[in-house]
Every structure is written in structure tokens, then in C-alpha cells.
Amino acid sequence: MATEPEWRGARRGGATAVVLTGILLLAGCTAESSDDGRGQDRRTPKPAATGTLEQLAKKAGCDPNVQTDAAELRQANCTTDEGRYVLATFATDRGQREWINEAKDYGGSYLVGRRWVAVGEPDVVAALRGRLGGTVETASPHHSGDSGGGGSEDGHSGHHPG
């Protein structure tokens, strides 16, 4: 198939917009702490799960409702007893990091593994972490109007311990 050049140019605009829309609908722009409520977030984390979107969804106990199925990005909406979330897988580490950096402008809680991300409410993300492993990242929404320098966060400085 000769579709590869088409998605390369549209990846950042179209796919990111679709995924971010789903995230905003499901995550609701929250920025709460991701610890377990007892301050025990720093235990040795379980190694992050790996696999396809369907394999990760199965490990999380979800029957995935696939919304985006492209070479660079696959995204599904999931619902479990803990709540709803978006699960996305990526073809490359770089594509994943670019997506996360853009998505963080909208706030939310992110469970991050190797080439996958789950996005949802903090309690849902904490429950998923028990099943999938990974690292929790949180972000505050930046839609307050005046962003100051606009782009001052381009150099990602690392992760907060939780």
C-alpha cells in the first residue's frame, strides 16, 4: 500500500486532534495527584506491559472500541469497572513523546508505557497502573488565556514523583 506518505503529513494535525478530542471527552481536564491516597506511589513499579492495542486492552480488562486505526497511532475508548479511559498505541517512541507533550496542554492523568498511553481520571489511571505497570504523568490545563512565553515547556524536564 502506498499510504505511508499521506499519514506522515497529516499525523500531527488529524490524528492528534481526534485523540485529543476523545481524551477531553473522557478525562475532563483534571490534574489531581496520582498516588494511591496513602502516599505510597513510590513503591517499585511493576514493569510496563507491552503489546498491541488489543493485547494491552485485554490485560486492562477492556473490550476496546477502536476509534483511530492508522500506521502511526491506534486509539480505543475503554470502559472498566473503575471508569472510562482512552488507550493509545504508537509506532515510534518519538511519536509517543510528541503526542504526550502536545496532549499535556489539555491537562489530565496519563499512564505511560513503552509506545502506549492510557488517559483518564486519576483513580482510573491508578487502577490501570496496577494491571499494566507504567509511569503516571499529570499535567495542568493551560487554557487560561495568557500563556506567558508560549512554548517555554518545549524542553521536557522529567517527571514528578507523583
Backbone as ProteinMPNN parsed JSONL, in Angstrom:
{"seq_chain_A": "MATEPEWRGARRGGATAVVLTGILLLAGCTAESSDDGRGQDRRTPKPAATGTLEQLAKKAGCDPNVQTDAAELRQANCTTDEGRYVLATFATDRGQREWINEAKDYGGSYLVGRRWVAVGEPDVVAALRGRLGGTVETASPHHSGDSGGGGSEDGHSGHHPG", "coords_chain_A": {"N_chain_A": [[0.833, -1.191, 0.0], [0.47, 2.225, -0.732], [0.184, 4.235, 1.202], [1.7, 5.433, 3.114], [3.138, 7.992, 2.744], [0.947, 9.751, 2.872], [-0.096, 9.727, 5.562], [2.029, 10.68, 7.002], [2.261, 13.497, 6.748], [-0.173, 14.287, 7.752], [-0.311, 13.333, 10.284], [0.309, 14.801, 12.69], [-1.655, 16.802, 12.746], [-4.38, 15.754, 12.065], [-4.637, 13.112, 13.335], [-3.785, 13.685, 15.963], [-5.663, 15.612, 16.722], [-8.044, 14.109, 16.702], [-7.533, 12.181, 18.71], [-7.056, 13.857, 20.932], [-9.548, 15.053, 21.203], [-11.083, 12.863, 22.004], [-9.819, 12.316, 24.427], [-10.317, 14.647, 25.909], [-13.077, 14.455, 26.161], [-13.343, 12.143, 27.703], [-11.515, 12.37, 29.867], [-11.858, 14.857, 31.102], [-10.197, 17.059, 31.76], [-8.599, 17.004, 34.257], [-6.357, 17.431, 37.063], [-5.378, 16.073, 39.286], [-3.504, 14.536, 42.006], [-1.684, 11.479, 41.496], [-1.232, 9.495, 43.332], [-1.836, 6.652, 45.556], [-3.544, 7.494, 47.523], [-2.59, 7.061, 50.011], [-0.098, 7.965, 50.035], [1.731, 6.237, 48.898], [2.892, 6.034, 46.383], [5.462, 5.653, 45.448], [6.421, 3.042, 45.472], [8.27, 0.214, 44.194], [7.711, 0.172, 40.852], [5.661, -1.959, 38.858], [6.914, -3.61, 35.985], [6.286, -2.05, 32.858], [3.614, -3.087, 30.797], [3.647, -4.617, 27.537], [2.77, -4.717, 24.05], [0.204, -5.127, 21.501], [-2.528, -2.865, 20.782], [-4.9, -4.288, 21.273], [-3.917, -6.416, 22.869], [-2.951, -5.036, 25.123], [-5.341, -3.852, 25.996], [-6.771, -6.143, 26.706], [-5.243, -7.069, 28.883], [-5.846, -5.006, 30.597], [-8.454, -5.443, 31.095], [-10.439, -4.65, 29.308], [-12.748, -4.291, 26.607], [-11.847, -3.156, 23.704], [-12.986, -0.219, 22.025], [-12.26, 0.655, 19.073], [-11.182, 3.684, 17.766], [-9.371, 5.136, 16.215], [-7.342, 3.983, 13.674], [-4.51, 3.862, 12.475], [-1.301, 3.773, 10.803], [0.672, 5.064, 12.34], [-0.586, 5.614, 14.769], [-2.833, 4.128, 17.031], [-5.974, 4.116, 18.537], [-8.271, 3.59, 21.207], [-11.419, 3.633, 22.891], [-12.14, 2.772, 26.196], [-13.927, 0.999, 28.728], [-14.131, 0.126, 32.059], [-14.776, -1.481, 35.25], [-13.73, 0.457, 36.914], [-13.938, 2.84, 35.515], [-14.009, 5.096, 32.629], [-11.644, 5.37, 29.923], [-9.036, 6.387, 27.611], [-7.097, 4.503, 25.439], [-4.062, 4.423, 23.815], [-1.812, 3.467, 21.232], [1.465, 3.585, 19.785], [3.557, 3.864, 16.871], [6.202, 4.621, 17.068], [8.702, 5.598, 19.507], [9.332, 8.305, 19.516], [7.078, 9.467, 18.266], [5.179, 8.898, 20.218], [6.133, 10.435, 22.439], [5.988, 13.044, 21.372], [3.23, 13.238, 21.01], [2.308, 12.999, 23.691], [3.499, 15.289, 24.828], [2.11, 17.315, 23.425], [-0.535, 16.705, 24.179], [-0.524, 17.163, 26.913], [-0.969, 19.86, 27.221], [-3.632, 20.065, 27.591], [-4.148, 19.144, 30.078], [-4.775, 16.578, 32.604], [-4.456, 13.017, 33.475], [-1.988, 10.633, 32.851], [-1.079, 7.386, 32.019], [1.843, 5.916, 31.268], [3.519, 3.785, 29.114], [5.803, 1.657, 27.269], [5.579, 2.816, 24.167], [2.837, 3.18, 24.442], [-0.11, 4.755, 25.842], [-2.381, 5.455, 28.443], [-5.221, 7.329, 29.173], [-7.086, 9.066, 31.531], [-9.348, 9.685, 34.315], [-7.746, 10.389, 37.48], [-8.116, 8.277, 39.445], [-8.892, 6.129, 37.857], [-6.649, 5.835, 36.219], [-4.783, 5.135, 38.192], [-5.787, 2.608, 38.968], [-5.453, 1.217, 36.563], [-2.707, 1.239, 36.405], [-1.995, -0.702, 38.234], [-2.585, -2.981, 36.787], [-1.275, -2.721, 34.313], [1.229, -1.646, 34.787], [3.807, 0.798, 34.284], [4.327, 4.408, 34.126], [3.042, 7.156, 35.886], [1.997, 10.255, 34.699], [1.135, 13.628, 35.171], [-0.691, 16.578, 34.241], [-1.318, 20.078, 34.226], [-4.062, 21.948, 32.998], [-3.674, 24.347, 30.345], [-5.304, 26.414, 29.417], [-5.821, 29.123, 30.087], [-5.891, 31.515, 28.819], [-3.774, 33.751, 28.721], [-0.692, 32.688, 28.003], [1.842, 33.39, 28.689], [5.045, 32.948, 27.878], [4.654, 31.215, 25.773], [5.441, 28.286, 24.698], [7.459, 27.702, 26.418], [7.758, 25.31, 27.626], [8.931, 23.457, 26.017], [11.314, 21.979, 26.376], [11.218, 19.14, 27.91], [11.387, 18.494, 31.271], [11.444, 16.223, 32.819], [9.964, 13.867, 35.138], [7.564, 14.223, 37.716], [7.592, 12.849, 41.022], [5.035, 12.044, 41.773]], "CA_chain_A": [[0.0, 0.0, 0.0], [1.247, 3.455, -0.839], [-0.467, 5.254, 2.037], [2.609, 5.98, 4.112], [3.378, 9.436, 2.653], [-0.235, 10.521, 3.243], [-0.258, 9.89, 7.012], [3.146, 11.394, 7.609], [1.961, 14.916, 6.817], [-1.409, 14.525, 8.497], [-0.218, 12.704, 11.605], [0.252, 15.754, 13.803], [-2.908, 17.537, 12.773], [-5.595, 14.959, 12.107], [-4.656, 12.072, 14.367], [-3.697, 14.306, 17.277], [-6.943, 16.254, 17.019], [-9.029, 13.068, 17.014], [-7.204, 11.61, 20.007], [-7.253, 14.861, 21.969], [-10.982, 15.207, 21.395], [-11.508, 11.732, 22.828], [-9.263, 12.478, 25.772], [-11.051, 15.699, 26.599], [-14.408, 13.962, 26.487], [-13.282, 11.126, 28.745], [-10.711, 12.728, 31.031], [-12.435, 16.026, 31.765], [-9.189, 18.051, 32.14], [-8.281, 17.01, 35.67], [-4.932, 17.493, 37.358], [-5.199, 15.629, 40.658], [-2.358, 13.673, 42.259], [-1.913, 10.111, 41.056], [-0.842, 8.495, 44.326], [-2.911, 5.741, 45.932], [-4.293, 8.074, 48.63], [-1.852, 6.82, 51.258], [1.274, 8.435, 49.839], [2.548, 5.062, 48.595], [3.095, 5.993, 44.946], [6.864, 5.436, 45.095], [6.836, 1.645, 45.518], [8.885, -0.226, 42.959], [6.623, -0.052, 39.923], [5.617, -3.151, 38.031], [7.373, -3.26, 34.634], [5.178, -1.699, 31.972], [3.182, -4.09, 29.84], [3.918, -4.336, 26.133], [1.891, -5.434, 23.148], [-0.671, -4.382, 20.607], [-3.653, -2.207, 21.437], [-5.808, -5.323, 21.747], [-3.27, -7.147, 23.96], [-2.948, -4.157, 26.296], [-6.72, -3.729, 26.452], [-7.125, -7.405, 27.371], [-4.574, -7.055, 30.192], [-6.515, -3.998, 31.419], [-9.83, -5.856, 31.308], [-11.271, -3.796, 28.463], [-13.077, -4.663, 25.232], [-11.582, -1.843, 23.117], [-13.79, 0.361, 20.96], [-11.221, 1.327, 18.295], [-11.605, 4.937, 17.149], [-8.36, 5.533, 15.237], [-6.543, 2.827, 13.286], [-3.552, 4.333, 11.481], [0.017, 3.163, 10.956], [1.432, 5.753, 13.386], [-1.344, 5.738, 16.008], [-4.09, 3.393, 17.196], [-6.63, 4.619, 19.738], [-9.554, 2.971, 21.535], [-12.1, 4.006, 24.12], [-12.321, 1.606, 27.05], [-14.703, 1.16, 29.953], [-13.985, -0.976, 33.01], [-15.491, -1.198, 36.491], [-13.151, 1.665, 37.514], [-14.331, 4.018, 34.762], [-13.677, 5.169, 31.206], [-10.334, 5.918, 29.582], [-8.573, 6.242, 26.239], [-5.85, 3.753, 25.315], [-3.458, 4.706, 22.514], [-0.505, 2.863, 20.973], [2.231, 4.373, 18.829], [4.537, 3.117, 16.082], [7.56, 5.007, 17.461], [8.866, 6.291, 20.784], [9.289, 9.743, 19.259], [5.683, 9.821, 18.039], [4.514, 8.858, 21.517], [6.541, 11.576, 23.257], [5.418, 14.249, 20.773], [1.8, 13.219, 21.317], [2.148, 13.291, 25.12], [3.836, 16.695, 25.054], [1.002, 18.125, 22.927], [-1.738, 16.405, 24.956], [-0.408, 17.726, 28.261], [-1.522, 21.211, 27.22], [-5.042, 19.956, 27.951], [-4.237, 18.621, 31.439], [-5.152, 15.168, 32.691], [-3.572, 11.998, 34.044], [-1.505, 9.756, 31.791], [-0.296, 6.212, 32.37], [2.732, 5.822, 30.117], [4.359, 2.597, 28.96], [6.592, 1.681, 26.035], [4.774, 3.04, 22.973], [1.401, 3.247, 24.719], [-0.569, 5.702, 26.855], [-3.782, 5.395, 28.851], [-5.581, 8.644, 29.688], [-8.377, 9.079, 32.193], [-9.376, 10.279, 35.642], [-6.637, 9.877, 38.294], [-8.389, 6.989, 40.078], [-8.905, 5.12, 36.796], [-5.25, 5.642, 35.837], [-4.14, 4.393, 39.283], [-6.224, 1.213, 38.871], [-4.802, 0.643, 35.381], [-1.287, 1.055, 36.701], [-1.874, -1.994, 38.894], [-2.69, -4.041, 35.78], [-0.387, -2.529, 33.169], [2.52, -1.054, 35.132], [3.975, 2.096, 33.647], [4.623, 5.605, 34.9], [1.961, 8.137, 35.86], [2.348, 11.647, 34.46], [-0.034, 14.501, 35.255], [-0.473, 17.905, 33.672], [-2.346, 21.077, 34.472], [-4.512, 22.549, 31.737], [-3.076, 25.655, 30.064], [-6.189, 27.244, 28.614], [-6.219, 30.273, 30.902], [-5.877, 32.738, 28.014], [-2.43, 34.273, 28.532], [0.242, 31.612, 28.312], [3.164, 33.919, 29.048], [6.051, 32.892, 26.835], [4.24, 30.384, 24.653], [6.447, 27.331, 24.258], [8.556, 27.612, 27.372], [7.838, 23.955, 28.137], [9.41, 22.572, 24.956], [12.316, 21.075, 26.924], [10.602, 18.361, 28.983], [12.408, 18.409, 32.32], [11.382, 14.99, 33.6], [8.692, 13.506, 35.741], [7.417, 14.425, 39.146], [7.418, 11.557, 41.659], [3.646, 11.645, 41.922]], "C_chain_A": [[0.866, 1.239, 0.0], [0.628, 4.564, -0.002], [0.488, 5.926, 2.997], [2.868, 7.478, 3.954], [2.173, 10.274, 3.077], [-0.318, 10.754, 4.743], [0.874, 10.662, 7.638], [2.846, 12.876, 7.758], [0.749, 15.218, 7.685], [-1.344, 14.036, 9.929], [-0.411, 13.701, 12.719], [-1.091, 16.455, 13.887], [-4.114, 16.652, 12.992], [-5.64, 13.955, 13.232], [-4.605, 12.665, 15.765], [-5.02, 14.954, 17.659], [-8.0, 15.233, 17.405], [-8.773, 12.502, 18.404], [-7.456, 12.617, 21.122], [-8.733, 15.109, 22.228], [-11.51, 14.094, 22.279], [-11.03, 11.854, 24.259], [-10.046, 13.521, 26.554], [-12.44, 15.235, 27.005], [-14.372, 12.981, 27.647], [-12.568, 11.577, 30.009], [-11.211, 13.968, 31.765], [-11.415, 17.016, 32.288], [-8.925, 18.101, 33.641], [-6.773, 17.036, 35.864], [-4.675, 17.092, 38.798], [-3.962, 14.737, 40.77], [-2.688, 12.242, 41.88], [-1.495, 9.085, 42.099], [-2.052, 7.673, 44.753], [-3.723, 6.249, 47.118], [-3.612, 7.885, 49.965], [-0.403, 7.276, 51.138], [2.233, 7.315, 49.47], [2.877, 4.926, 47.111], [4.521, 5.62, 44.546], [7.322, 4.001, 45.289], [7.485, 1.271, 44.197], [7.779, -0.563, 41.969], [6.787, -1.369, 39.178], [6.143, -2.758, 36.646], [6.169, -3.021, 33.722], [4.891, -2.831, 30.996], [3.576, -3.661, 28.428], [2.906, -5.101, 25.297], [1.1, -4.511, 22.256], [-1.764, -3.707, 21.421], [-4.591, -3.254, 22.037], [-5.216, -6.117, 22.916], [-3.257, -6.318, 25.239], [-4.356, -4.015, 26.865], [-7.156, -4.984, 27.198], [-6.506, -7.464, 28.768], [-5.264, -6.08, 31.153], [-7.97, -4.375, 31.704], [-10.833, -5.07, 30.487], [-11.531, -4.471, 27.124], [-12.961, -3.37, 24.436], [-12.543, -1.47, 21.995], [-12.838, 1.232, 20.139], [-11.805, 2.522, 17.553], [-10.66, 5.401, 16.051], [-7.496, 4.319, 14.954], [-5.634, 3.239, 12.133], [-2.193, 3.688, 11.749], [0.782, 3.76, 12.136], [0.749, 5.701, 14.745], [-2.596, 4.871, 15.95], [-4.683, 3.826, 18.522], [-7.956, 3.921, 19.934], [-10.113, 3.586, 22.802], [-12.35, 2.723, 24.892], [-13.172, 1.97, 28.257], [-14.496, -0.082, 30.801], [-14.809, -0.625, 34.242], [-15.003, 0.099, 37.139], [-13.576, 2.94, 36.796], [-13.902, 3.941, 33.312], [-12.303, 5.784, 31.013], [-10.066, 5.71, 28.106], [-7.242, 5.503, 26.289], [-5.315, 3.995, 23.914], [-2.114, 4.003, 22.417], [0.14, 3.614, 19.81], [3.25, 3.497, 18.107], [5.967, 3.417, 16.53], [7.563, 5.669, 18.831], [8.75, 7.804, 20.587], [7.851, 10.214, 19.043], [4.897, 9.85, 19.341], [4.857, 10.092, 22.337], [5.989, 12.876, 22.699], [3.937, 14.355, 21.107], [1.556, 13.596, 22.779], [2.427, 14.765, 25.391], [2.72, 17.621, 24.57], [-0.246, 17.934, 23.785], [-1.695, 17.04, 26.338], [-0.891, 19.163, 28.346], [-2.985, 21.213, 27.657], [-5.235, 19.43, 29.366], [-4.518, 17.131, 31.431], [-4.103, 14.301, 33.352], [-3.26, 10.974, 32.963], [-0.728, 8.596, 32.397], [0.518, 5.881, 31.134], [3.561, 4.553, 30.189], [5.14, 2.719, 27.671], [5.67, 1.681, 24.84], [3.269, 2.912, 23.212], [1.119, 4.249, 25.824], [-2.027, 5.391, 27.156], [-4.102, 6.722, 29.53], [-6.972, 8.572, 30.303], [-8.303, 9.824, 33.512], [-8.264, 9.659, 36.493], [-6.905, 8.518, 38.942], [-8.429, 5.855, 39.063], [-7.471, 4.796, 36.382], [-4.513, 4.847, 36.916], [-4.522, 2.915, 39.235], [-5.559, 0.521, 37.681], [-3.332, 0.379, 35.629], [-1.045, -0.274, 37.4], [-1.907, -3.155, 37.911], [-1.629, -3.959, 34.698], [1.018, -2.065, 33.538], [2.603, 0.325, 34.503], [4.231, 3.209, 34.64], [3.465, 6.585, 34.773], [2.55, 9.531, 35.658], [1.059, 12.453, 34.559], [0.329, 15.858, 34.678], [-1.629, 18.808, 34.04], [-2.787, 21.653, 33.144], [-3.931, 23.949, 31.585], [-4.003, 26.512, 29.231], [-6.719, 28.422, 29.421], [-6.159, 31.577, 30.118], [-4.48, 33.22, 27.733], [-1.429, 33.213, 28.955], [1.632, 32.116, 28.66], [4.097, 33.875, 27.867], [5.677, 32.04, 25.663], [5.331, 29.473, 24.172], [7.582, 27.187, 25.234], [8.702, 26.201, 27.929], [8.361, 22.972, 27.104], [10.458, 21.593, 25.472], [11.725, 20.351, 28.122], [11.64, 18.063, 30.056], [12.341, 17.149, 33.151], [10.026, 14.815, 34.223], [8.71, 13.802, 37.218], [7.134, 13.089, 39.801], [5.97, 11.204, 41.94], [2.982, 12.553, 42.82]], "O_chain_A": [[1.895, 1.28, 0.674], [0.554, 5.71, -0.446], [0.116, 6.907, 3.64], [2.822, 8.193, 4.955], [2.342, 11.383, 3.585], [-0.585, 11.878, 5.167], [0.701, 11.247, 8.707], [3.149, 13.459, 8.799], [0.661, 16.29, 8.285], [-2.253, 14.309, 10.713], [-1.223, 13.47, 13.615], [-1.61, 16.677, 14.981], [-4.803, 16.784, 14.003], [-6.592, 13.947, 14.013], [-5.306, 12.196, 16.661], [-5.45, 14.851, 18.808], [-8.772, 15.462, 18.336], [-9.707, 12.358, 19.193], [-8.018, 12.258, 22.157], [-9.126, 15.351, 23.369], [-12.293, 14.342, 23.197], [-11.76, 11.528, 25.195], [-10.396, 13.308, 27.715], [-12.925, 15.586, 28.081], [-15.271, 12.983, 28.487], [-12.971, 11.206, 31.111], [-10.986, 14.091, 32.969], [-11.74, 17.771, 33.205], [-9.025, 19.174, 34.236], [-6.01, 16.708, 34.955], [-3.843, 17.702, 39.47], [-3.441, 14.248, 39.768], [-3.849, 11.836, 41.936], [-1.408, 7.9, 41.777], [-3.177, 7.972, 44.351], [-4.523, 5.495, 47.671], [-4.019, 8.49, 50.957], [0.417, 7.014, 52.018], [3.435, 7.433, 49.708], [3.117, 3.818, 46.632], [4.754, 5.297, 43.381], [8.528, 3.754, 45.273], [7.271, 1.942, 43.188], [6.991, -1.479, 42.208], [7.899, -1.823, 38.909], [5.838, -1.662, 36.175], [5.158, -3.718, 33.817], [5.803, -3.448, 30.446], [3.809, -2.481, 28.169], [2.262, -6.029, 25.786], [1.289, -3.295, 22.248], [-1.901, -3.96, 22.618], [-5.025, -3.117, 23.18], [-5.936, -6.455, 23.856], [-3.524, -6.843, 26.321], [-4.542, -4.052, 28.081], [-7.841, -4.893, 28.217], [-7.169, -7.863, 29.726], [-5.269, -6.293, 32.365], [-8.644, -3.693, 32.476], [-11.96, -4.848, 30.929], [-10.656, -5.137, 26.572], [-13.879, -2.551, 24.475], [-12.871, -2.287, 21.135], [-12.627, 2.402, 20.46], [-12.782, 2.4, 16.815], [-11.097, 5.993, 15.064], [-6.974, 3.693, 15.877], [-5.944, 2.998, 10.966], [-1.975, 3.119, 12.819], [1.468, 3.035, 12.856], [1.425, 5.739, 15.774], [-3.325, 4.875, 14.958], [-3.975, 3.897, 19.526], [-8.689, 3.679, 18.975], [-9.363, 4.009, 23.682], [-12.728, 1.705, 24.312], [-13.139, 3.101, 28.742], [-14.664, -1.205, 30.325], [-15.467, 0.414, 34.274], [-15.767, 0.768, 37.835], [-13.575, 4.013, 37.399], [-13.489, 2.892, 32.819], [-11.85, 6.602, 31.814], [-10.771, 4.96, 27.431], [-6.366, 5.839, 27.086], [-6.031, 3.797, 22.932], [-1.363, 3.943, 23.391], [-0.544, 4.197, 18.968], [3.744, 2.514, 18.661], [6.85, 2.569, 16.392], [6.556, 6.23, 19.263], [8.14, 8.496, 21.402], [7.451, 11.248, 19.578], [4.05, 10.72, 19.543], [3.959, 10.735, 22.879], [5.56, 13.737, 23.468], [3.446, 15.432, 21.446], [0.692, 14.423, 23.07], [1.67, 15.418, 26.11], [2.414, 18.611, 25.234], [-0.941, 18.904, 24.086], [-2.737, 17.416, 26.876], [-1.194, 19.643, 29.438], [-3.515, 22.253, 28.049], [-6.372, 19.283, 29.815], [-4.503, 16.494, 30.378], [-3.027, 14.76, 33.735], [-4.151, 10.509, 32.253], [0.181, 8.806, 33.2], [-0.04, 5.598, 30.073], [4.221, 4.28, 31.192], [5.14, 3.778, 27.044], [5.048, 0.666, 24.529], [2.517, 2.576, 22.297], [1.989, 4.557, 26.638], [-2.811, 5.1, 26.253], [-3.335, 7.187, 30.372], [-7.914, 8.081, 29.682], [-7.321, 10.51, 33.797], [-7.877, 8.515, 36.251], [-6.004, 7.681, 38.985], [-8.038, 4.731, 39.379], [-7.117, 3.629, 36.212], [-3.704, 3.977, 36.594], [-3.666, 2.054, 39.441], [-5.148, -0.635, 37.785], [-2.775, -0.595, 35.121], [-0.011, -0.909, 37.188], [-1.319, -4.205, 38.172], [-1.137, -4.98, 34.218], [1.912, -2.084, 32.691], [1.579, 0.948, 34.223], [4.337, 2.976, 35.844], [2.964, 6.817, 33.672], [3.48, 9.933, 36.357], [0.011, 12.014, 34.085], [1.499, 16.239, 34.631], [-2.772, 18.365, 34.154], [-1.964, 21.831, 32.246], [-3.72, 24.652, 32.573], [-3.524, 27.282, 28.398], [-7.921, 28.685, 29.434], [-6.357, 32.646, 30.695], [-4.023, 33.111, 26.595], [-1.331, 32.879, 30.136], [2.525, 31.305, 28.907], [3.966, 34.678, 26.943], [6.33, 32.127, 24.624], [6.097, 29.865, 23.293], [8.6, 26.587, 24.891], [9.671, 25.917, 28.633], [8.245, 21.762, 27.298], [10.475, 20.448, 25.021], [11.727, 20.884, 29.232], [12.665, 17.443, 29.772], [13.106, 17.007, 34.105], [9.067, 15.512, 33.891], [9.732, 13.655, 37.889], [6.48, 12.248, 39.183], [5.722, 10.067, 42.34], [1.79, 12.397, 43.088]]}, "name": "protein", "num_of_chains": 1, "seq": "MATEPEWRGARRGGATAVVLTGILLLAGCTAESSDDGRGQDRRTPKPAATGTLEQLAKKAGCDPNVQTDAAELRQANCTTDEGRYVLATFATDRGQREWINEAKDYGGSYLVGRRWVAVGEPDVVAALRGRLGGTVETASPHHSGDSGGGGSEDGHSGHHPG"}
